[in-house]
Amino acid sequence: MKKSLLLLPLILFTGVLFSQDIPAPKLPQGVSMFNQMKASYDLELKRAIFEDWLNIDYRYENFSAGIRYETFQPNDPSPAISRGKENYSDIAFKYFTVNFGSKKTNIEITAGNYYAMIGRGMILKSYEDRNLRLDNNLLGMLVKVNYANFRMTALTGTAANSENERKDFLYLADVEFRGLKWLKAGATFASNKPDYDQAARTDVGALRLQTSFEGFDAYVEYGLKKNADIQNRIFNSTESFIGKGIYASASYYLGDYSLTGEYKLYDNFGFKSNDQTVNYNQPPSTRKDYTYQLFNRHPSTLDSDNEQGFQIEANANFTSTSSLLLQYSETKTLGKDSYNQRILGQNLDPRLRHREVSGQYSNMWSDDLKTIFAFGYNEELEENTRNYTGVVDVRYSFDPINTLRLIVEHQQTENRTTSANYFTDVLSLEYLRSPRYSIAWVMEMKTSEPVPGNTVRLLWNYIQGTIKIGEHTDLSLLAGSRQAGVICIGGVCRYEPEFRGVELKMVNRF
C-alpha cells in the first residue's frame, strides 16, 4: 500500500500529459462499467484503508443484468460504516430485469438486489449513498406494472443488518393513480416480518396526494403504524395504532420569485428491522443541505420517531445577474401525549431540537467576477450549541477556461453545556482549468479558550488536486491534514474522523 501511494504523483503527472489522447476502452455492445476507488494512508495512525466498488451492467433490448463487486481491505473502522465488512471482497449486488409490453401498458420484473423509493420516502427509501456509506438495498423481487392510468408496485426483500446478515423480510404494495393531469394519488401498505415467530410484524400504511397547476405545486402524505406486541404490552389493546407520520409541502412560483414551505410530524414513525439496525424509510427532514463546510459543522440528524417542525424558503432573482435566498426552519420534540413518549414511559415537555435561519446573496458583477455572501444562525440539541456563520465566496475568470476561486468561512460557536466559546475559520483557494484540472489549498483554524487567559489554536491544511483523463477517468489526490467533521444529506449524517496523510480517489466510466 505504501509503495502504491508513492506512485500517486507519477500517476497524476502522467494524466496531465496524456489526458487528451487516452481513448476509452472498447467494451462489447450493451456492456457498461463503472468503478469507484478510494485509497488512503493516515501517517499519524499508520493506517491504510482501501475501498472499491466495481459495477458491470449489460443491457439488450428488454433485458438487463448487472453485478457490483465490492472490496474493503480493511473497511472504515467505524461499525456504522463497515456493517460487518471489515475485510471483505465479494459480489455484493447482483440483479436481472426484464420488461414486457408497450409504453403505456407494461410490466417490469427485477430479481436479485434492487433499490426502491415510494413517494417521498415516508414508507420506503431503499438507496445507496457512498458519501454517507449508506446502502440498504433489498434482496428479493420487485414488480412494477403500468396499466391505463395506474402504476402499481409490489416487492418482497430483505436488507442487510449491521452484521451483514439478511434476516427480516419486507413486503410492500403500492398503487398510484395518474388519470388527471393536475392530480396524482397513491396508497401504500408495507409489512416487516422478523425472522422468528415470537415477534409480531410491523405494519405501516400511507395515503398521498400530489397536485400541480399553473405556478402552484403541493404534496401531502399521511401514514399510520401498527405492531401487535406494542399495542398489547404498552397500550393494553386500547390503541389501534402505535405511530403516525405527516408530511406536507407547497411551492408557489411567480416569475422570478418563489416560495416553498414544508411541514412534518413524525411520531414513532421509524420503519425499521426488528433489531433496529436497518431503516426502511427516511421521511423528508425539512433541513437544508449546504455546500460550504462550516454550515454543516453542527448538524441535527433526522429522528423519524420524535419530530415536529417546518421549513420555509424564499428565492428572488432581482435581475439576470443577482439573486437572494432566505431560509428558516425549526424542529421540536413531541409532547407528552405522543405515541413516542407513552411507549418510552416519558413525561417531557417539547424541546427545541433544531432552529436555523440562513441567507445567500449572489451577484454577477461582470462576465469575469461573481460573488456570493452567505450567513447563518443555528442552534441544535445534540451538541447543545449556538452557531453564527458567515461566508464570502469570490470567483474570478481570466477567460472561459481559467478560474480562480477564494472562499472565506467564519463560525462563532457557543456551547451551552460547558459555556465554552470558540471560533473556526476555513480558507479555500482553488484554481480551475475547466474542464480538465483543478488544484485547491484548504486551511482550517479552530481557536478556543479552555482556561480563561489560555488560548489554544489548532490548525489543519491540505492540498487537493483533480484531473480528468479523457472522458472516462477522474482522479483526485489529497495530501495533508483534515479536521474531523460530519457529512449530512437529507438529515442522515456520518462522522468523518480527523485525517493526516494521503488520500486518492479515482472514478472510471466505460
Secondary structure, DSSP 8 states (H G I E B T S, - for coil): -HHHHHTHHHHHHHHHHHTTT-------TTEEEEEEEEEEEETTTTEEEEEEEEEEEEEETTEEEEEEEEEESS--S-HHHHTT-SSEEEEEEEEEEEEEE-SSSEEEEEEEEE-EE-TTSSS-EE-EETTTTEE--EEEEEEEEEETTEEEEEEEEEEB-TTS-B--EEEEEEEEEEEETTEEEEEEEEEEE-SSTTS--EEEEEEEEEEEETTEEEEEEEEEEEEHHHHHHTTTT--S-SEEEEEEEEEEEETTEEEEEEEEEEES---B-TTS--B-----------SSTGGGSS-----TTEEEEEEEEEEEE-SSSEEEEEEEEEEE---TTSHHHHHHT------EEEEEEEEEEEEE-SSSEEEEEEEEEEEETTTTEEEEEEEEEEEEESSSSEEEEEEEEEEEEEETTT--EEEEEEEEEEEEETTTEEEEEEEEEEEEEEETTEEEEEEEEEEEEEEEETTTEEEEEEEEEE--EEEEETTEEEEE--EEEEEEEEEEE-
